[in-house]
């Protein structure tokens, strides 16, 4: 399968309750990850994370699905239309 570039955006509400599981799943897919940025909003008790990945549609969807199944986390993914060689 051809690979694509994607951005996975996540909002962690009450990050102290969900960040361990979130990071555990992300580390399982470290071979796909090209960059990660996290912004804590301490006063609001929210963290915003964006992860840039390169992988097949199945790999990207697998990671997104696992993250989206966690409590207190909202996940959205944008996948490029262009396929990489």
C-alpha positions in Angstrom: 0.0 0.0 0.0 1.1 3.5 -0.7 1.8 5.8 2.2 0.3 9.2 3.0 1.0 12.1 5.3 -1.5 12.9 7.9 -2.1 15.2 10.9 -3.8 13.8 14.0 -5.2 16.4 16.3 -6.2 15.5 19.8 -7.8 17.5 22.6 -7.3 15.9 26.1 -9.8 17.1 28.6 -8.5 16.3 32.1 -5.1 15.3 30.7 -4.0 13.9 34.1 -6.6 11.1 33.6 -5.8 10.3 30.0 -2.3 11.2 29.1 -0.7 8.0 30.3 -2.9 5.8 28.0 -2.6 8.4 25.2 1.2 8.3 25.3 1.3 4.6 25.6 -0.7 4.2 22.4 1.3 6.9 20.6 4.6 5.1 21.5 3.3 1.9 19.9 3.2 3.8 16.6 6.5 5.6 16.9 7.7 4.3 13.6 5.0 6.4 11.8 5.5 9.6 13.8 7.5 12.4 12.2 6.6 15.2 14.6 4.6 16.1 17.6 3.5 19.3 19.3 1.7 19.7 22.5 0.2 22.8 24.1 -1.0 22.7 27.7 -3.9 24.9 28.7 -3.3 24.5 32.5 -6.0 26.9 33.6 -8.6 25.1 31.5 -7.3 21.7 32.4 -6.9 20.8 28.7 -4.0 19.8 26.4 -4.0 20.1 22.7 -1.7 17.8 20.7 -1.0 17.5 17.0 1.0 14.6 15.6 2.3 14.4 12.0 2.5 10.8 10.7 3.5 9.0 7.5 1.9 5.6 7.0 -0.7 3.6 5.1 -4.4 4.5 5.5 -4.8 1.4 7.6 -2.0 2.4 9.9 -3.2 5.9 10.3 -6.8 4.8 10.9 -5.6 2.2 13.5 -3.8 4.9 15.5 -6.6 7.3 15.2 -9.2 4.7 16.2 -7.3 3.6 19.3 -6.8 7.2 20.5 -10.4 8.1 19.7 -11.6 5.2 22.0 -10.0 6.7 25.0 -12.2 8.6 27.5 -12.0 12.4 27.7 -10.2 12.7 24.3 -11.5 14.1 21.0 -9.5 13.1 17.9 -9.7 14.3 14.3 -7.4 13.3 11.4 -6.6 15.0 8.1 -5.0 12.7 5.5 -3.3 13.9 2.3 -4.8 12.9 -1.0 -1.3 12.6 -2.5 0.2 9.1 -2.2 4.0 8.9 -1.5 6.3 6.6 -3.4 
